[in-house]
Amino acid sequence: MKHQKLTTAWKQYEEGRAYKRTVGLYRRVDENERFYRGDQWKGVDAGGLPTPVFNLIKRIGSYLISAVLSYKLTVRYDDTGIPYADPSDATRKREETLETLNRVTACRWKQSGMDTVLRRALYDAILSGDGIFYCCFDPTLPGAGDFAGDIRTTTLDSVNLFAADMNSDDIQHQEWLILSGRASVDMLRREAAAAGLPADSADRIRPDRDYDDGAGDFASYETGDKATYLIRFWRDEGGFVCWEKCTREVVIRTVRTGMRRYPIAMFHWDVVKNSFHGSSPITELIQNQKYVNKAYAMVMKHMVDTAFSKVIYDKRLIPEWTNEVGEAIGVLSGGDVSNVATTLGVGEMQDGYRELIDSVIENTKELTGATEIVLGEADPNNTSAIIALREMAEVPLDQVRANINACMEELALIWLEMMREYFPSIRSYADGEGAVCLDLSVLPADSVSVRVDGGASRRFSQSMLLSTLQSLLDAGHITFAEYLERLPEGILTDKDKLLARARGELVGSDEGGDANG
């Protein structure tokens, strides 16, 4: 069959894949993902050794993700202070609209499950070095007020995002961007038909086996007939974002939007100079993880081979040795039998070998900030000191948090542009406190800025609260009932019964005492 002409996006996609192979991104992401989930002996000839897994990487990676997310993020839109012809009236409308916009944004954050999406992006950044968010309008979501559909925010794997300039990580200044994905051929053909393509064009969407460049080993395991699709973004002469969805040979549809920002936001775990991609903290741990596994494997093999003593006997005197209880052993010497048999003791490892393994583990944790204190492995002798040391250990993660905050600011601006594009005015939007009225026409695009704040640490705030409550109770400043009232949920079982008894509302039947007992 004669091949049709490749689409422009597909040619650029092939160039992008060649670059990612050159820098080893596909191999690195697959290896990091495999080691993180514990498949750490793949392709290794163990040579008869056991294959234990002491998943140091997952322990450290899980801590890093949780530590970064220990501070709750809040996104707020602010007024840039641009003056208007009628300051009083304009200011009032602007303030009211901004407050409503912030309420809607808080509601969208919750409805979109952004805490979960952010955690997934951090997981991707741990594996590949990049956390990527992609926003699109989904007509199948519950409507935003009077409009059908809403904004969907998902994550992208770094192996599926391509840029015109792979030496720059500035998303919004790229000439074009391409994201790739896999979908069933039937779904892509139906989408092409719905977009008005002739049947012969839709039939040119064929299944392929182009799955080797997906993220993780399991990307190559598929069910059904699938094909790779591309979504290419660029700007027209007026600076407005356009996009097209296509396959290898077929352009399914092309759309011109009223937005000026690409609907993609990205952050790096660590920045790599002159590279579109960041670096992963897991990559540098792979060799340490391999050493720990192999070292323990040799220890285990040694212990299996030498853990029990061996009996050595003179076969000229004893034809066959038996370990049966109470059974006599005949000796042919007729004389002294003291040297007929002897026992060899168990084998011993060289001094310092186990200490070396422990040192590798300890130093690996220390250099990544996952110390015994932050992992909860230290003895809790001094709560205040432990909290202080945990906070100091997390200082290196401030740069990662700053990268995420900048990305969230960009994401919030993308949300605002998409709201202007798809529903500029909403007469009703349920935000948990009732319906709201949002009219974005009173907010010019250049009058809004975004601020992302990290609140108090979720992890430490509860410990600090418990410590404060205990001090107040010990000093007699609050009663036991007031102490129980302020305890966070989940700390005590049957908290309501304890509180009722403390208030004198429930008589303790078990003790037969009074209500205050």
Protein Blocks (a to p, Z undefined) as FASTA:
>chain_A
ZZddddfklmmmmmmmmmmmmnommmmmmmmmmmmnopakgoiaekhpacddddfklmmm
mmmmmmmmmpccddddddehiacfblmlmmmmmmmmmmmmmmmmmmmmmmnommmmmmmm
mmmmmmnopacddddddfkbccehjbgcddddddddfklpccfblmbcbfklcfbdcddd
dddfklmmmmmmmnopafklmmmpccdfklklpgcjklmpcgdjdddddddddddfkopa
cdddddfklcfbacddfbfbdcbdcddfbdcehiabdcdfklmmmmmmmmmmmmmmmmmm
mmmmmmpccddddfklmmbacfbehiacddfklpafklmpccdddddddehklmmmmmmm
mmmmmmnopafklnopaccfblmlmmmmmmmmmmmmmmmmmmmmmmmmmmmmmmmmmmmm
mombafbdcehjaccdddfklmcfklcccdddddddfklmmmmmmmmmmmmmmnopacfk
lmmmmpcghkaghklmmmmmmnopaccfknopafkZZ
